[in-house]
Amino acid sequence: VKGCPDDIFGLWTTGAGLAKWFLRNAEFAPSEGRPAKGKKDKPTPFPAAQARHENEACRVNDRYLWEWYYDGGISGEGWILEVRPPTRLRFTFGANMEVDLSIRKQGAWCVVELRQFGIPDTPRGRWEMHMGCRVAWAFFLTNLKSVAERGPDLRETERSRTRQLHLVNI
């Protein structure tokens, strides 16, 4: 991605930034961190008064609530595990997975590396999580590049079309 690491990092760590290229809505709120391993507590929605401002960067132990464009309500929730501006972000993703993101400057460009791990080694995990997320991340990282370089947002945002067409670009 052509640009400054701080700008790219902001697109990952603020609600407003994530809404430009990845999500319909993103909120972060302070928390005590995720439950201990093996504990099945699912986070409950937090009141808007607790949410960080849309331009305020997330912090370690923040909870997140994310909503993608999809007429059927694809949403995700989890925790921020590590924040090292402007080079590293790590967060929970899905049931037991994590995403590790690194950004490094290389000339006029930023190299954005994303690693998702903890994918279940089952037929369903290999198909739905490994292949499904791989395809989705390839699209969304392409969209990140487009948006960061002042190009078009490539997502389909018309909710009725997203469900009908089963699009990855939601």
ABEGO torsion letter per residue (X at the ends): XBEBAAAAAAAAABAAAAAAAABABBBBBBBAEBBBBGBABBBBBBBAAABBBAABBBBBGBBBBBBBBBBGGBBBBEBBABBBOAABBBBBBEAABBBBBBBBBBEABBBBBBBBBGBBBBAAAAAAAAAAAAAAAAAAAAAAAAAAAGBBBABBABAAAAAAAGBABX
